[in-house]
């Protein structure tokens, strides 16, 4: 649910999908055309890393954030990860 809130708040987030704790966040340059945000993905990864969140990259165009947290993930840890993603999306969107 929180990831869907990020999608609603950020034009960079084109889709949120997954099952259980295996999640994907697709980054797009444009919500209508769904043009892959490949370069922006690299920027998001770097900002997340600088803030202590390691994320994976996937998808044919390399524009999908892969999130596979450990089973013992705490609520506080998930909230911190969401905050870092929010910061990263905001910073990258401000450069677009």
N, C-alpha and C positions, 0 to 999 in steps of 0.2 A: 504494500500500500504506500509506503514512504517513497519508494522509487517512482511510483505513478505520480506522486506529488512533485517530485523533481522534474518529471516529464512535463507536467502542466506549467511549471515555473520557468523552464528553460527551452528556448527555441532550438538549441543544439541537440536536444534529446528527441530523436524521431520515433523510437519504440523501446519498450521495456518488455522483456519476455524471459521465460524460464520455468523451471519446476523445482520445487523444494529449495535447496540452497545453491543450485546451479543457475545463475542469472546472467542475462545479457542486456546491455544498454547500447542501442544503436545510435551513433552520432551522425547527424546530417547537417549539411550547410543550409538546406532549405526544406521546410516542412512539406511544401507542395510537391516538389520534384523528387524529394528524398535523395538528393545528391549526397554521396558519401563524404563525410568530413574526415578525410584521412589525415591531413596535416594537423587539424585541430585535435584529433585523437592523440597524436604524439605530444602535443602541448598539455593535454589533460593528464596523460600518464606522468609527465615530468612534474607537474604541479602536485599531483597526488603523492608521488614518491618523495618530494621535498617536504611534504606534510605528514609522512609516515604511513601512507597507504599504498600498498603494492597491488596493482591491478594487472590483469592479463589483457591481451589484444587478440581479437579474432575476426572472423568474417572474411568473405572473399576480398573485400576492399580494405581490410584492416581497420575498420571503423566501428567495431563492436567491442565494448568493454566486457570482459569476462570476469565474473565475480564468483568465487567458490570458497566461501569462508569455512573455517573449521566447524565441526559439529558442536564444539563447546563454546561457540561465539556467545558473548554476553550482550545484554541489551545496551549497556554503555558503549561497548565496542561497535555495535551496529550503528548507534547514534553518531559516534565520532566519525565513522566511515561516511555516513550520509552528509555530515557537515563538510568533510573534506571534498567530497564530490561536488557539493553545492558551491563551494569556494572555487574549485577548478572550473566548473562550467561557467560561472560568472566571469572569472578572469578571461577565459578564452572568448566568450561572447562579446566582451567589451573590446576585444581586438578585431572582431569580424567587421 
